[in-house]
């Protein structure tokens, strides 16, 4: 095994991995990922006990127990760049020996579940409903920095999308990865299912126009009208594609669950967003405590 250099795998003064400020024993095998740091406490308040509470910058982690189930909840902040940090460091915590700086011979798979918010791209998906992402479609460019191997279904989906959306040359080439069926199967009832598109920003990249013109004013229309067999794009946000792509490369199980707080087709925004997120949290905790 090759030793990983100090400049590539960085530890802080207590020997914890740099950005997340975590030691291997401080993370559970089931990790809930949330963008908003305040949502960590919103989830951990439901735990029966809390073992660890760590923070560095926007990265906050609480690890504890819900019944006999050990769970961590980690805030990522917004965007796929932060997911790149979070996923690589979570993987390092379980699959790299911190003393030898070598990759372990026996690799471990985490269960990584995003609990977030998003905007619907279909008229029949109302605000205050839930979406479980069958795929993460990245128009953010992150996974193009890695060697991503896509299966035949993913290749066909991607080719069809790029042709339909007419995105050639205007942005980095899109990518797509599927959810883990071992997790997705538990989130069928009360969940819409479909492709989640991930954008590298909130305004122009999601088709919002304030004071600047945008290069692709037809983006929302094209996303909402895309079809490939039974597949359609149900919603979009800023993290899912990176979670799915990196999890696939690293061998982790992944799923993205989102509360719909806006409908971009109807041009509606939730009046009860906090309440909807709380309902999603309770549903997720109830479900994963029995997995």
WOBELRA-V95183 format. One record per helix or strand of 3 or more residues. SS is the DSSP state (H for helix, E for strand). FROM is the first residue (numbers start at 1). TO is the last residue. If there is no record, write none. Layout:
ss = {SS:SS}
from = {FROM:FROM}
to = {TO:TO}
//
This chain:
ss = {H:E:H:E:E:E:H:E:E:H:H:E:H:E:H:H:E:H:E:H}
from = {24:30:38:49:59:69:80:111:130:142:152:175:181:192:204:219:231:240:253:273}
to = {26:34:44:56:66:75:95:120:138:145:165:178:184:198:206:225:237:250:263:288}
//
